């Protein structure tokens, strides 16, 4: 009888522990499978160039000078490093602003791997649930409560 009570207790603890770990697992999966955006990042164009806070840019939507005039056509952006070089004299020694989307440091670039990684949440929840139910069922069956 004590062994069966221990199984029930372990099943309950496993279920509670698994439920408490679902959110951190899901947050980690989300962080590794989604891109981020930055709006109005200020750049100081010393000699007409500066680097964004994040590298590995996917793309940028706008580059503006301090008066909020769009100057996207006058600048070149290296997406892999976030290096911004502007030819306009309005940018030299001035502040500019850029909006861009980038891959976070732990981003999974392979599309198939991202798809499989997003299934991790489901399989984790199913695994925790099935182990808890199997232990509880075994304990209740040994106690004679389930035939």
Biotite code that builds the C-alpha atoms (Angstrom):
import biotite.structure as struc

atoms = struc.array([
    struc.Atom([0.000, 0.000, 0.000], chain_id="A", res_id=1, res_name="UNK", atom_name="CA", element="C"),
    struc.Atom([2.834, 2.438, 0.795], chain_id="A", res_id=2, res_name="UNK", atom_name="CA", element="C"),
    struc.Atom([4.435, 1.789, -2.583], chain_id="A", res_id=3, res_name="UNK", atom_name="CA", element="C"),
    struc.Atom([1.196, 2.722, -4.329], chain_id="A", res_id=4, res_name="UNK", atom_name="CA", element="C"),
    struc.Atom([0.809, 5.889, -2.288], chain_id="A", res_id=5, res_name="UNK", atom_name="CA", element="C"),
    struc.Atom([4.358, 6.811, -3.282], chain_id="A", res_id=6, res_name="UNK", atom_name="CA", element="C"),
    struc.Atom([3.470, 6.283, -6.954], chain_id="A", res_id=7, res_name="UNK", atom_name="CA", element="C"),
    struc.Atom([0.455, 8.600, -6.589], chain_id="A", res_id=8, res_name="UNK", atom_name="CA", element="C"),
    struc.Atom([2.585, 11.218, -4.877], chain_id="A", res_id=9, res_name="UNK", atom_name="CA", element="C"),
    struc.Atom([5.253, 11.010, -7.596], chain_id="A", res_id=10, res_name="UNK", atom_name="CA", element="C"),
    struc.Atom([2.572, 11.293, -10.303], chain_id="A", res_id=11, res_name="UNK", atom_name="CA", element="C"),
    struc.Atom([1.154, 14.411, -8.633], chain_id="A", res_id=12, res_name="UNK", atom_name="CA", element="C"),
    struc.Atom([4.603, 16.007, -8.168], chain_id="A", res_id=13, res_name="UNK", atom_name="CA", element="C"),
    struc.Atom([5.532, 15.156, -11.771], chain_id="A", res_id=14, res_name="UNK", atom_name="CA", element="C"),
    struc.Atom([2.341, 16.784, -13.035], chain_id="A", res_id=15, res_name="UNK", atom_name="CA", element="C"),
    struc.Atom([2.879, 19.953, -10.969], chain_id="A", res_id=16, res_name="UNK", atom_name="CA", element="C"),
    struc.Atom([6.553, 20.164, -11.959], chain_id="A", res_id=17, res_name="UNK", atom_name="CA", element="C"),
    struc.Atom([5.718, 19.623, -15.635], chain_id="A", res_id=18, res_name="UNK", atom_name="CA", element="C"),
    struc.Atom([3.015, 22.303, -15.556], chain_id="A", res_id=19, res_name="UNK", atom_name="CA", element="C"),
    struc.Atom([5.404, 24.778, -13.974], chain_id="A", res_id=20, res_name="UNK", atom_name="CA", element="C"),
    struc.Atom([8.020, 24.095, -16.686], chain_id="A", res_id=21, res_name="UNK", atom_name="CA", element="C"),
    struc.Atom([5.684, 24.479, -19.675], chain_id="A", res_id=22, res_name="UNK", atom_name="CA", element="C"),
    struc.Atom([5.909, 28.299, -19.735], chain_id="A", res_id=23, res_name="UNK", atom_name="CA", element="C"),
    struc.Atom([9.745, 28.490, -19.594], chain_id="A", res_id=24, res_name="UNK", atom_name="CA", element="C"),
    struc.Atom([9.994, 25.858, -22.326], chain_id="A", res_id=25, res_name="UNK", atom_name="CA", element="C"),
    struc.Atom([7.471, 27.737, -24.482], chain_id="A", res_id=26, res_name="UNK", atom_name="CA", element="C"),
    struc.Atom([9.243, 31.069, -23.885], chain_id="A", res_id=27, res_name="UNK", atom_name="CA", element="C"),
    struc.Atom([12.561, 29.554, -24.928], chain_id="A", res_id=28, res_name="UNK", atom_name="CA", element="C"),
    struc.Atom([11.049, 28.065, -28.075], chain_id="A", res_id=29, res_name="UNK", atom_name="CA", element="C"),
    struc.Atom([9.452, 31.418, -28.946], chain_id="A", res_id=30, res_name="UNK", atom_name="CA", element="C"),
    struc.Atom([12.724, 33.303, -28.422], chain_id="A", res_id=31, res_name="UNK", atom_name="CA", element="C"),
    struc.Atom([14.538, 30.929, -30.775], chain_id="A", res_id=32, res_name="UNK", atom_name="CA", element="C"),
    struc.Atom([11.929, 30.929, -33.547], chain_id="A", res_id=33, res_name="UNK", atom_name="CA", element="C"),
    struc.Atom([10.772, 34.564, -33.870], chain_id="A", res_id=34, res_name="UNK", atom_name="CA", element="C"),
    struc.Atom([12.488, 37.707, -35.135], chain_id="A", res_id=35, res_name="UNK", atom_name="CA", element="C"),
    struc.Atom([12.473, 41.071, -33.347], chain_id="A", res_id=36, res_name="UNK", atom_name="CA", element="C"),
    struc.Atom([11.990, 44.640, -34.533], chain_id="A", res_id=37, res_name="UNK", atom_name="CA", element="C"),
    struc.Atom([13.538, 47.946, -33.486], chain_id="A", res_id=38, res_name="UNK", atom_name="CA", element="C"),
    struc.Atom([11.864, 51.293, -34.148], chain_id="A", res_id=39, res_name="UNK", atom_name="CA", element="C"),
    struc.Atom([13.564, 54.691, -34.019], chain_id="A", res_id=40, res_name="UNK", atom_name="CA", element="C"),
    struc.Atom([17.014, 53.499, -33.006], chain_id="A", res_id=41, res_name="UNK", atom_name="CA", element="C"),
    struc.Atom([19.227, 56.557, -32.832], chain_id="A", res_id=42, res_name="UNK", atom_name="CA", element="C"),
    struc.Atom([22.494, 56.471, -34.760], chain_id="A", res_id=43, res_name="UNK", atom_name="CA", element="C"),
    struc.Atom([25.265, 59.045, -34.533], chain_id="A", res_id=44, res_name="UNK", atom_name="CA", element="C"),
    struc.Atom([26.741, 59.285, -37.993], chain_id="A", res_id=45, res_name="UNK", atom_name="CA", element="C"),
    struc.Atom([30.380, 60.074, -37.293], chain_id="A", res_id=46, res_name="UNK", atom_name="CA", element="C"),
    struc.Atom([31.922, 60.498, -40.743], chain_id="A", res_id=47, res_name="UNK", atom_name="CA", element="C"),
    struc.Atom([28.562, 59.463, -42.218], chain_id="A", res_id=48, res_name="UNK", atom_name="CA", element="C"),
    struc.Atom([28.506, 55.921, -40.770], chain_id="A", res_id=49, res_name="UNK", atom_name="CA", element="C"),
    struc.Atom([27.401, 54.042, -37.664], chain_id="A", res_id=50, res_name="UNK", atom_name="CA", element="C"),
    struc.Atom([26.438, 50.522, -36.602], chain_id="A", res_id=51, res_name="UNK", atom_name="CA", element="C"),
    struc.Atom([23.069, 49.357, -35.269], chain_id="A", res_id=52, res_name="UNK", atom_name="CA", element="C"),
    struc.Atom([22.784, 47.794, -31.818], chain_id="A", res_id=53, res_name="UNK", atom_name="CA", element="C"),
    struc.Atom([21.964, 44.383, -33.285], chain_id="A", res_id=54, res_name="UNK", atom_name="CA", element="C"),
    struc.Atom([23.593, 42.692, -36.244], chain_id="A", res_id=55, res_name="UNK", atom_name="CA", element="C"),
    struc.Atom([22.151, 40.012, -38.547], chain_id="A", res_id=56, res_name="UNK", atom_name="CA", element="C"),
    struc.Atom([19.447, 42.306, -39.869], chain_id="A", res_id=57, res_name="UNK", atom_name="CA", element="C"),
    struc.Atom([16.675, 40.875, -42.022], chain_id="A", res_id=58, res_name="UNK", atom_name="CA", element="C"),
    struc.Atom([15.724, 44.216, -43.488], chain_id="A", res_id=59, res_name="UNK", atom_name="CA", element="C"),
    struc.Atom([15.055, 47.845, -42.714], chain_id="A", res_id=60, res_name="UNK", atom_name="CA", element="C"),
    struc.Atom([12.047, 50.000, -43.478], chain_id="A", res_id=61, res_name="UNK", atom_name="CA", element="C"),
    struc.Atom([13.223, 53.564, -42.976], chain_id="A", res_id=62, res_name="UNK", atom_name="CA", element="C"),
    struc.Atom([16.244, 55.721, -42.285], chain_id="A", res_id=63, res_name="UNK", atom_name="CA", element="C"),
    struc.Atom([15.468, 59.266, -41.199], chain_id="A", res_id=64, res_name="UNK", atom_name="CA", element="C"),
    struc.Atom([17.535, 62.278, -40.269], chain_id="A", res_id=65, res_name="UNK", atom_name="CA", element="C"),
    struc.Atom([16.973, 64.402, -37.155], chain_id="A", res_id=66, res_name="UNK", atom_name="CA", element="C"),
    struc.Atom([14.204, 66.394, -38.853], chain_id="A", res_id=67, res_name="UNK", atom_name="CA", element="C"),
    struc.Atom([12.381, 63.104, -39.565], chain_id="A", res_id=68, res_name="UNK", atom_name="CA", element="C"),
    struc.Atom([12.909, 63.382, -43.336], chain_id="A", res_id=69, res_name="UNK", atom_name="CA", element="C"),
    struc.Atom([13.186, 59.982, -44.989], chain_id="A", res_id=70, res_name="UNK", atom_name="CA", element="C"),
    struc.Atom([16.699, 59.407, -46.369], chain_id="A", res_id=71, res_name="UNK", atom_name="CA", element="C"),
    struc.Atom([16.541, 55.675, -47.089], chain_id="A", res_id=72, res_name="UNK", atom_name="CA", element="C"),
    struc.Atom([17.777, 56.052, -50.681], chain_id="A", res_id=73, res_name="UNK", atom_name="CA", element="C"),
    struc.Atom([20.915, 57.898, -49.583], chain_id="A", res_id=74, res_name="UNK", atom_name="CA", element="C"),
    struc.Atom([22.165, 55.144, -47.267], chain_id="A", res_id=75, res_name="UNK", atom_name="CA", element="C"),
    struc.Atom([23.593, 51.662, -47.683], chain_id="A", res_id=76, res_name="UNK", atom_name="CA", element="C"),
    struc.Atom([23.014, 49.057, -44.969], chain_id="A", res_id=77, res_name="UNK", atom_name="CA", element="C"),
    struc.Atom([25.093, 45.902, -44.576], chain_id="A", res_id=78, res_name="UNK", atom_name="CA", element="C"),
    struc.Atom([22.500, 43.459, -43.223], chain_id="A", res_id=79, res_name="UNK", atom_name="CA", element="C"),
    struc.Atom([24.965, 40.917, -41.808], chain_id="A", res_id=80, res_name="UNK", atom_name="CA", element="C"),
    struc.Atom([26.748, 43.459, -39.570], chain_id="A", res_id=81, res_name="UNK", atom_name="CA", element="C"),
    struc.Atom([24.251, 46.306, -39.151], chain_id="A", res_id=82, res_name="UNK", atom_name="CA", element="C"),
    struc.Atom([26.711, 48.803, -40.638], chain_id="A", res_id=83, res_name="UNK", atom_name="CA", element="C"),
    struc.Atom([24.941, 51.901, -41.996], chain_id="A", res_id=84, res_name="UNK", atom_name="CA", element="C"),
    struc.Atom([26.809, 54.250, -44.376], chain_id="A", res_id=85, res_name="UNK", atom_name="CA", element="C"),
    struc.Atom([25.055, 57.391, -45.577], chain_id="A", res_id=86, res_name="UNK", atom_name="CA", element="C"),
    struc.Atom([26.201, 59.616, -48.415], chain_id="A", res_id=87, res_name="UNK", atom_name="CA", element="C"),
    struc.Atom([24.011, 62.596, -47.557], chain_id="A", res_id=88, res_name="UNK", atom_name="CA", element="C"),
    struc.Atom([25.733, 65.581, -45.992], chain_id="A", res_id=89, res_name="UNK", atom_name="CA", element="C"),
    struc.Atom([22.731, 65.920, -43.650], chain_id="A", res_id=90, res_name="UNK", atom_name="CA", element="C"),
    struc.Atom([23.932, 62.810, -41.817], chain_id="A", res_id=91, res_name="UNK", atom_name="CA", element="C"),
    struc.Atom([27.621, 63.584, -41.292], chain_id="A", res_id=92, res_name="UNK", atom_name="CA", element="C"),
    struc.Atom([28.155, 64.302, -37.590], chain_id="A", res_id=93, res_name="UNK", atom_name="CA", element="C"),
    struc.Atom([24.391, 64.259, -37.027], chain_id="A", res_id=94, res_name="UNK", atom_name="CA", element="C"),
    struc.Atom([21.871, 61.924, -35.478], chain_id="A", res_id=95, res_name="UNK", atom_name="CA", element="C"),
    struc.Atom([19.690, 59.677, -37.617], chain_id="A", res_id=96, res_name="UNK", atom_name="CA", element="C"),
    struc.Atom([17.052, 57.080, -36.895], chain_id="A", res_id=97, res_name="UNK", atom_name="CA", element="C"),
    struc.Atom([16.492, 53.610, -38.355], chain_id="A", res_id=98, res_name="UNK", atom_name="CA", element="C"),
    struc.Atom([13.697, 51.024, -38.163], chain_id="A", res_id=99, res_name="UNK", atom_name="CA", element="C"),
    struc.Atom([14.730, 47.421, -38.783], chain_id="A", res_id=100, res_name="UNK", atom_name="CA", element="C"),
    struc.Atom([13.991, 43.756, -38.157], chain_id="A", res_id=101, res_name="UNK", atom_name="CA", element="C"),
    struc.Atom([16.736, 41.402, -36.991], chain_id="A", res_id=102, res_name="UNK", atom_name="CA", element="C"),
    struc.Atom([17.429, 37.825, -35.963], chain_id="A", res_id=103, res_name="UNK", atom_name="CA", element="C"),
    struc.Atom([18.075, 37.499, -32.199], chain_id="A", res_id=104, res_name="UNK", atom_name="CA", element="C"),
    struc.Atom([21.363, 35.839, -31.131], chain_id="A", res_id=105, res_name="UNK", atom_name="CA", element="C"),
    struc.Atom([19.852, 32.369, -30.555], chain_id="A", res_id=106, res_name="UNK", atom_name="CA", element="C"),
    struc.Atom([17.562, 32.475, -33.623], chain_id="A", res_id=107, res_name="UNK", atom_name="CA", element="C"),
    struc.Atom([17.232, 29.166, -35.485], chain_id="A", res_id=108, res_name="UNK", atom_name="CA", element="C"),
    struc.Atom([17.664, 30.046, -39.160], chain_id="A", res_id=109, res_name="UNK", atom_name="CA", element="C"),
    struc.Atom([16.692, 26.691, -40.669], chain_id="A", res_id=110, res_name="UNK", atom_name="CA", element="C"),
    struc.Atom([12.948, 26.666, -41.435], chain_id="A", res_id=111, res_name="UNK", atom_name="CA", element="C"),
    struc.Atom([12.531, 22.928, -40.871], chain_id="A", res_id=112, res_name="UNK", atom_name="CA", element="C"),
    struc.Atom([14.289, 23.123, -37.515], chain_id="A", res_id=113, res_name="UNK", atom_name="CA", element="C"),
    struc.Atom([12.034, 26.043, -36.473], chain_id="A", res_id=114, res_name="UNK", atom_name="CA", element="C"),
    struc.Atom([8.941, 24.000, -37.379], chain_id="A", res_id=115, res_name="UNK", atom_name="CA", element="C"),
    struc.Atom([10.143, 20.985, -35.420], chain_id="A", res_id=116, res_name="UNK", atom_name="CA", element="C"),
    struc.Atom([11.184, 23.151, -32.490], chain_id="A", res_id=117, res_name="UNK", atom_name="CA", element="C"),
    struc.Atom([7.699, 24.642, -32.272], chain_id="A", res_id=118, res_name="UNK", atom_name="CA", element="C"),
    struc.Atom([6.320, 21.102, -31.798], chain_id="A", res_id=119, res_name="UNK", atom_name="CA", element="C"),
    struc.Atom([8.442, 20.743, -28.662], chain_id="A", res_id=120, res_name="UNK", atom_name="CA", element="C"),
    struc.Atom([5.767, 22.411, -26.519], chain_id="A", res_id=121, res_name="UNK", atom_name="CA", element="C"),
    struc.Atom([3.125, 19.877, -27.527], chain_id="A", res_id=122, res_name="UNK", atom_name="CA", element="C"),
    struc.Atom([5.361, 16.859, -27.047], chain_id="A", res_id=123, res_name="UNK", atom_name="CA", element="C"),
    struc.Atom([6.615, 18.131, -23.692], chain_id="A", res_id=124, res_name="UNK", atom_name="CA", element="C"),
    struc.Atom([3.057, 18.598, -22.408], chain_id="A", res_id=125, res_name="UNK", atom_name="CA", element="C"),
    struc.Atom([1.949, 15.205, -23.743], chain_id="A", res_id=126, res_name="UNK", atom_name="CA", element="C"),
    struc.Atom([4.972, 13.498, -22.196], chain_id="A", res_id=127, res_name="UNK", atom_name="CA", element="C"),
    struc.Atom([4.377, 15.005, -18.757], chain_id="A", res_id=128, res_name="UNK", atom_name="CA", element="C"),
    struc.Atom([0.669, 14.180, -18.905], chain_id="A", res_id=129, res_name="UNK", atom_name="CA", element="C"),
    struc.Atom([1.182, 10.597, -20.087], chain_id="A", res_id=130, res_name="UNK", atom_name="CA", element="C"),
    struc.Atom([3.810, 9.850, -17.420], chain_id="A", res_id=131, res_name="UNK", atom_name="CA", element="C"),
    struc.Atom([1.609, 11.270, -14.676], chain_id="A", res_id=132, res_name="UNK", atom_name="CA", element="C"),
    struc.Atom([-1.472, 9.365, -15.857], chain_id="A", res_id=133, res_name="UNK", atom_name="CA", element="C"),
    struc.Atom([0.501, 6.110, -16.257], chain_id="A", res_id=134, res_name="UNK", atom_name="CA", element="C"),
    struc.Atom([1.905, 6.336, -12.721], chain_id="A", res_id=135, res_name="UNK", atom_name="CA", element="C"),
    struc.Atom([-1.471, 7.236, -11.213], chain_id="A", res_id=136, res_name="UNK", atom_name="CA", element="C"),
    struc.Atom([-3.227, 4.470, -13.153], chain_id="A", res_id=137, res_name="UNK", atom_name="CA", element="C"),
    struc.Atom([-0.641, 1.910, -12.031], chain_id="A", res_id=138, res_name="UNK", atom_name="CA", element="C"),
    struc.Atom([-0.971, 2.949, -8.388], chain_id="A", res_id=139, res_name="UNK", atom_name="CA", element="C"),
    struc.Atom([-4.775, 2.986, -8.442], chain_id="A", res_id=140, res_name="UNK", atom_name="CA", element="C"),
    struc.Atom([-4.904, -0.398, -10.193], chain_id="A", res_id=141, res_name="UNK", atom_name="CA", element="C"),
    struc.Atom([-2.537, -1.944, -7.619], chain_id="A", res_id=142, res_name="UNK", atom_name="CA", element="C"),
    struc.Atom([-4.726, -0.517, -4.841], chain_id="A", res_id=143, res_name="UNK", atom_name="CA", element="C"),
    struc.Atom([-7.756, -2.204, -6.377], chain_id="A", res_id=144, res_name="UNK", atom_name="CA", element="C"),
    struc.Atom([-9.587, 1.021, -7.166], chain_id="A", res_id=145, res_name="UNK", atom_name="CA", element="C"),
    struc.Atom([-9.466, 0.367, -10.925], chain_id="A", res_id=146, res_name="UNK", atom_name="CA", element="C"),
    struc.Atom([-10.125, -3.065, -12.389], chain_id="A", res_id=147, res_name="UNK", atom_name="CA", element="C"),
])
